[in-house]
């Protein structure tokens, strides 16, 4: 009889142990699922941050591109100033070559909107992505240096440099 | 009298022992599981840090590259950077791990490997005669246990190098530690400072006998450069002696702070230097094309004005100067394409003359009150 009682006690004890382990593994699985979801969110945030940084790098490179910037003979080049004659040439050839400048500008659309004295748009680089997830636009006010001017020589116009980076 | 308890059966004895073995195995499995999870997460965190470092460095190099004549001081985690260049495409990456390399647009003249927690970067515009691009020089900062530069000999260039490469404490702006340079009259004065790599820059002809302690360094970690006027020669260590490779004339018209000389100081091999210069020359061809179109636009303007106002001589003078520049730029473009691979040869010499001619013509445009090319 006592032997029978001991056996039953042992079985109950074993069942308790199994139940504890079962709950433990359920909690562990919940923990792993939670961590996976958290990591996914973190990865998305990191991806977005990296895309933002890349967009900023491209914008800076566009603003300071030697193919566009104003010059002043041997003096230092001006900032936020675009040579209008160079810009007009690039627009006439539909912008910079995508093959040659893809490493610099990737999928983006860079153009200048002249605001004064009249509104004209000049394309600098056009490589928009057909199906994109998002686009980050940046704007810079720039002066357009016209070496030919209007009668009296050198003159300045102003416009906005648009840089739209696609992902 | 109490009844005798029966002895524990053999089955019970085995059961107890089995219980303990079961506990040990289960415990070991759980421990192994958590251990591998920790190692996996640690590996992921290290990879993430490495990728973030690479991305941050890429952005810093972009910023440093576009702000001309600026010096930057970069603090990095303890990583080893490797720089490579092939067929005009440069890249940099971390030495450990397999990450996609970064391909910077601007040429970076640096040693092939940099092992330092602090980097010093300096960018200079390369003008030929108009601005082609900014050139970025990069190496380990002073007192960061990186590469040591010994500048040997006397020449007019020495004072300029002292002013540019040593530590600077500007009145305003950020402190710049400079590169780890020592100026010597003779190569025998070079003292071992436990650097993992050294580079000798000879201003008055190369010296072939090196200090004895050099033999303790691997041969690829000892390099040299000889600078004479506008010609350079890369030196490599063979049998404990520095031997010169070919002489490379520099396609540069800068009278001071010549970016191509500084680029040669920091690029530790001729192959790396020429590869980065390919990038510069490819860009040069594109820039010349744009200036050609600008010259055509200016020339057409003055020719029209001259036709309308035949009595005004100035328009004709401007038009003629611009015709000369147009021809000069066409020859420059052709020579730039021929000069791209070796930097030596008649095409490169002619290119230098073309650039000087365009510079002179641009000055003439200014003197004649014409619209300037640049």
Interface residues (C-beta under 8 A of the other chain):
Chain A: X3 X21 X46 X50 X53 X56 X57 X60 X61 X64 X66 X67 X69 X71 X73 X74 X76 X77 X83 X85 X86 X88 X89 X90 X92 X100 X103 X104 X147 X148 X149 X153 X154
Chain B: X6 X26 X48 X52 X55 X58 X59 X62 X63 X66 X67 X68 X69 X103 X105 X125 X127 X130 X131 X132 X133 X283 X286 X287 X290 X291 X293 X294 X297 X298 X301 X362 X363 X366 X369 X371 X372 X374
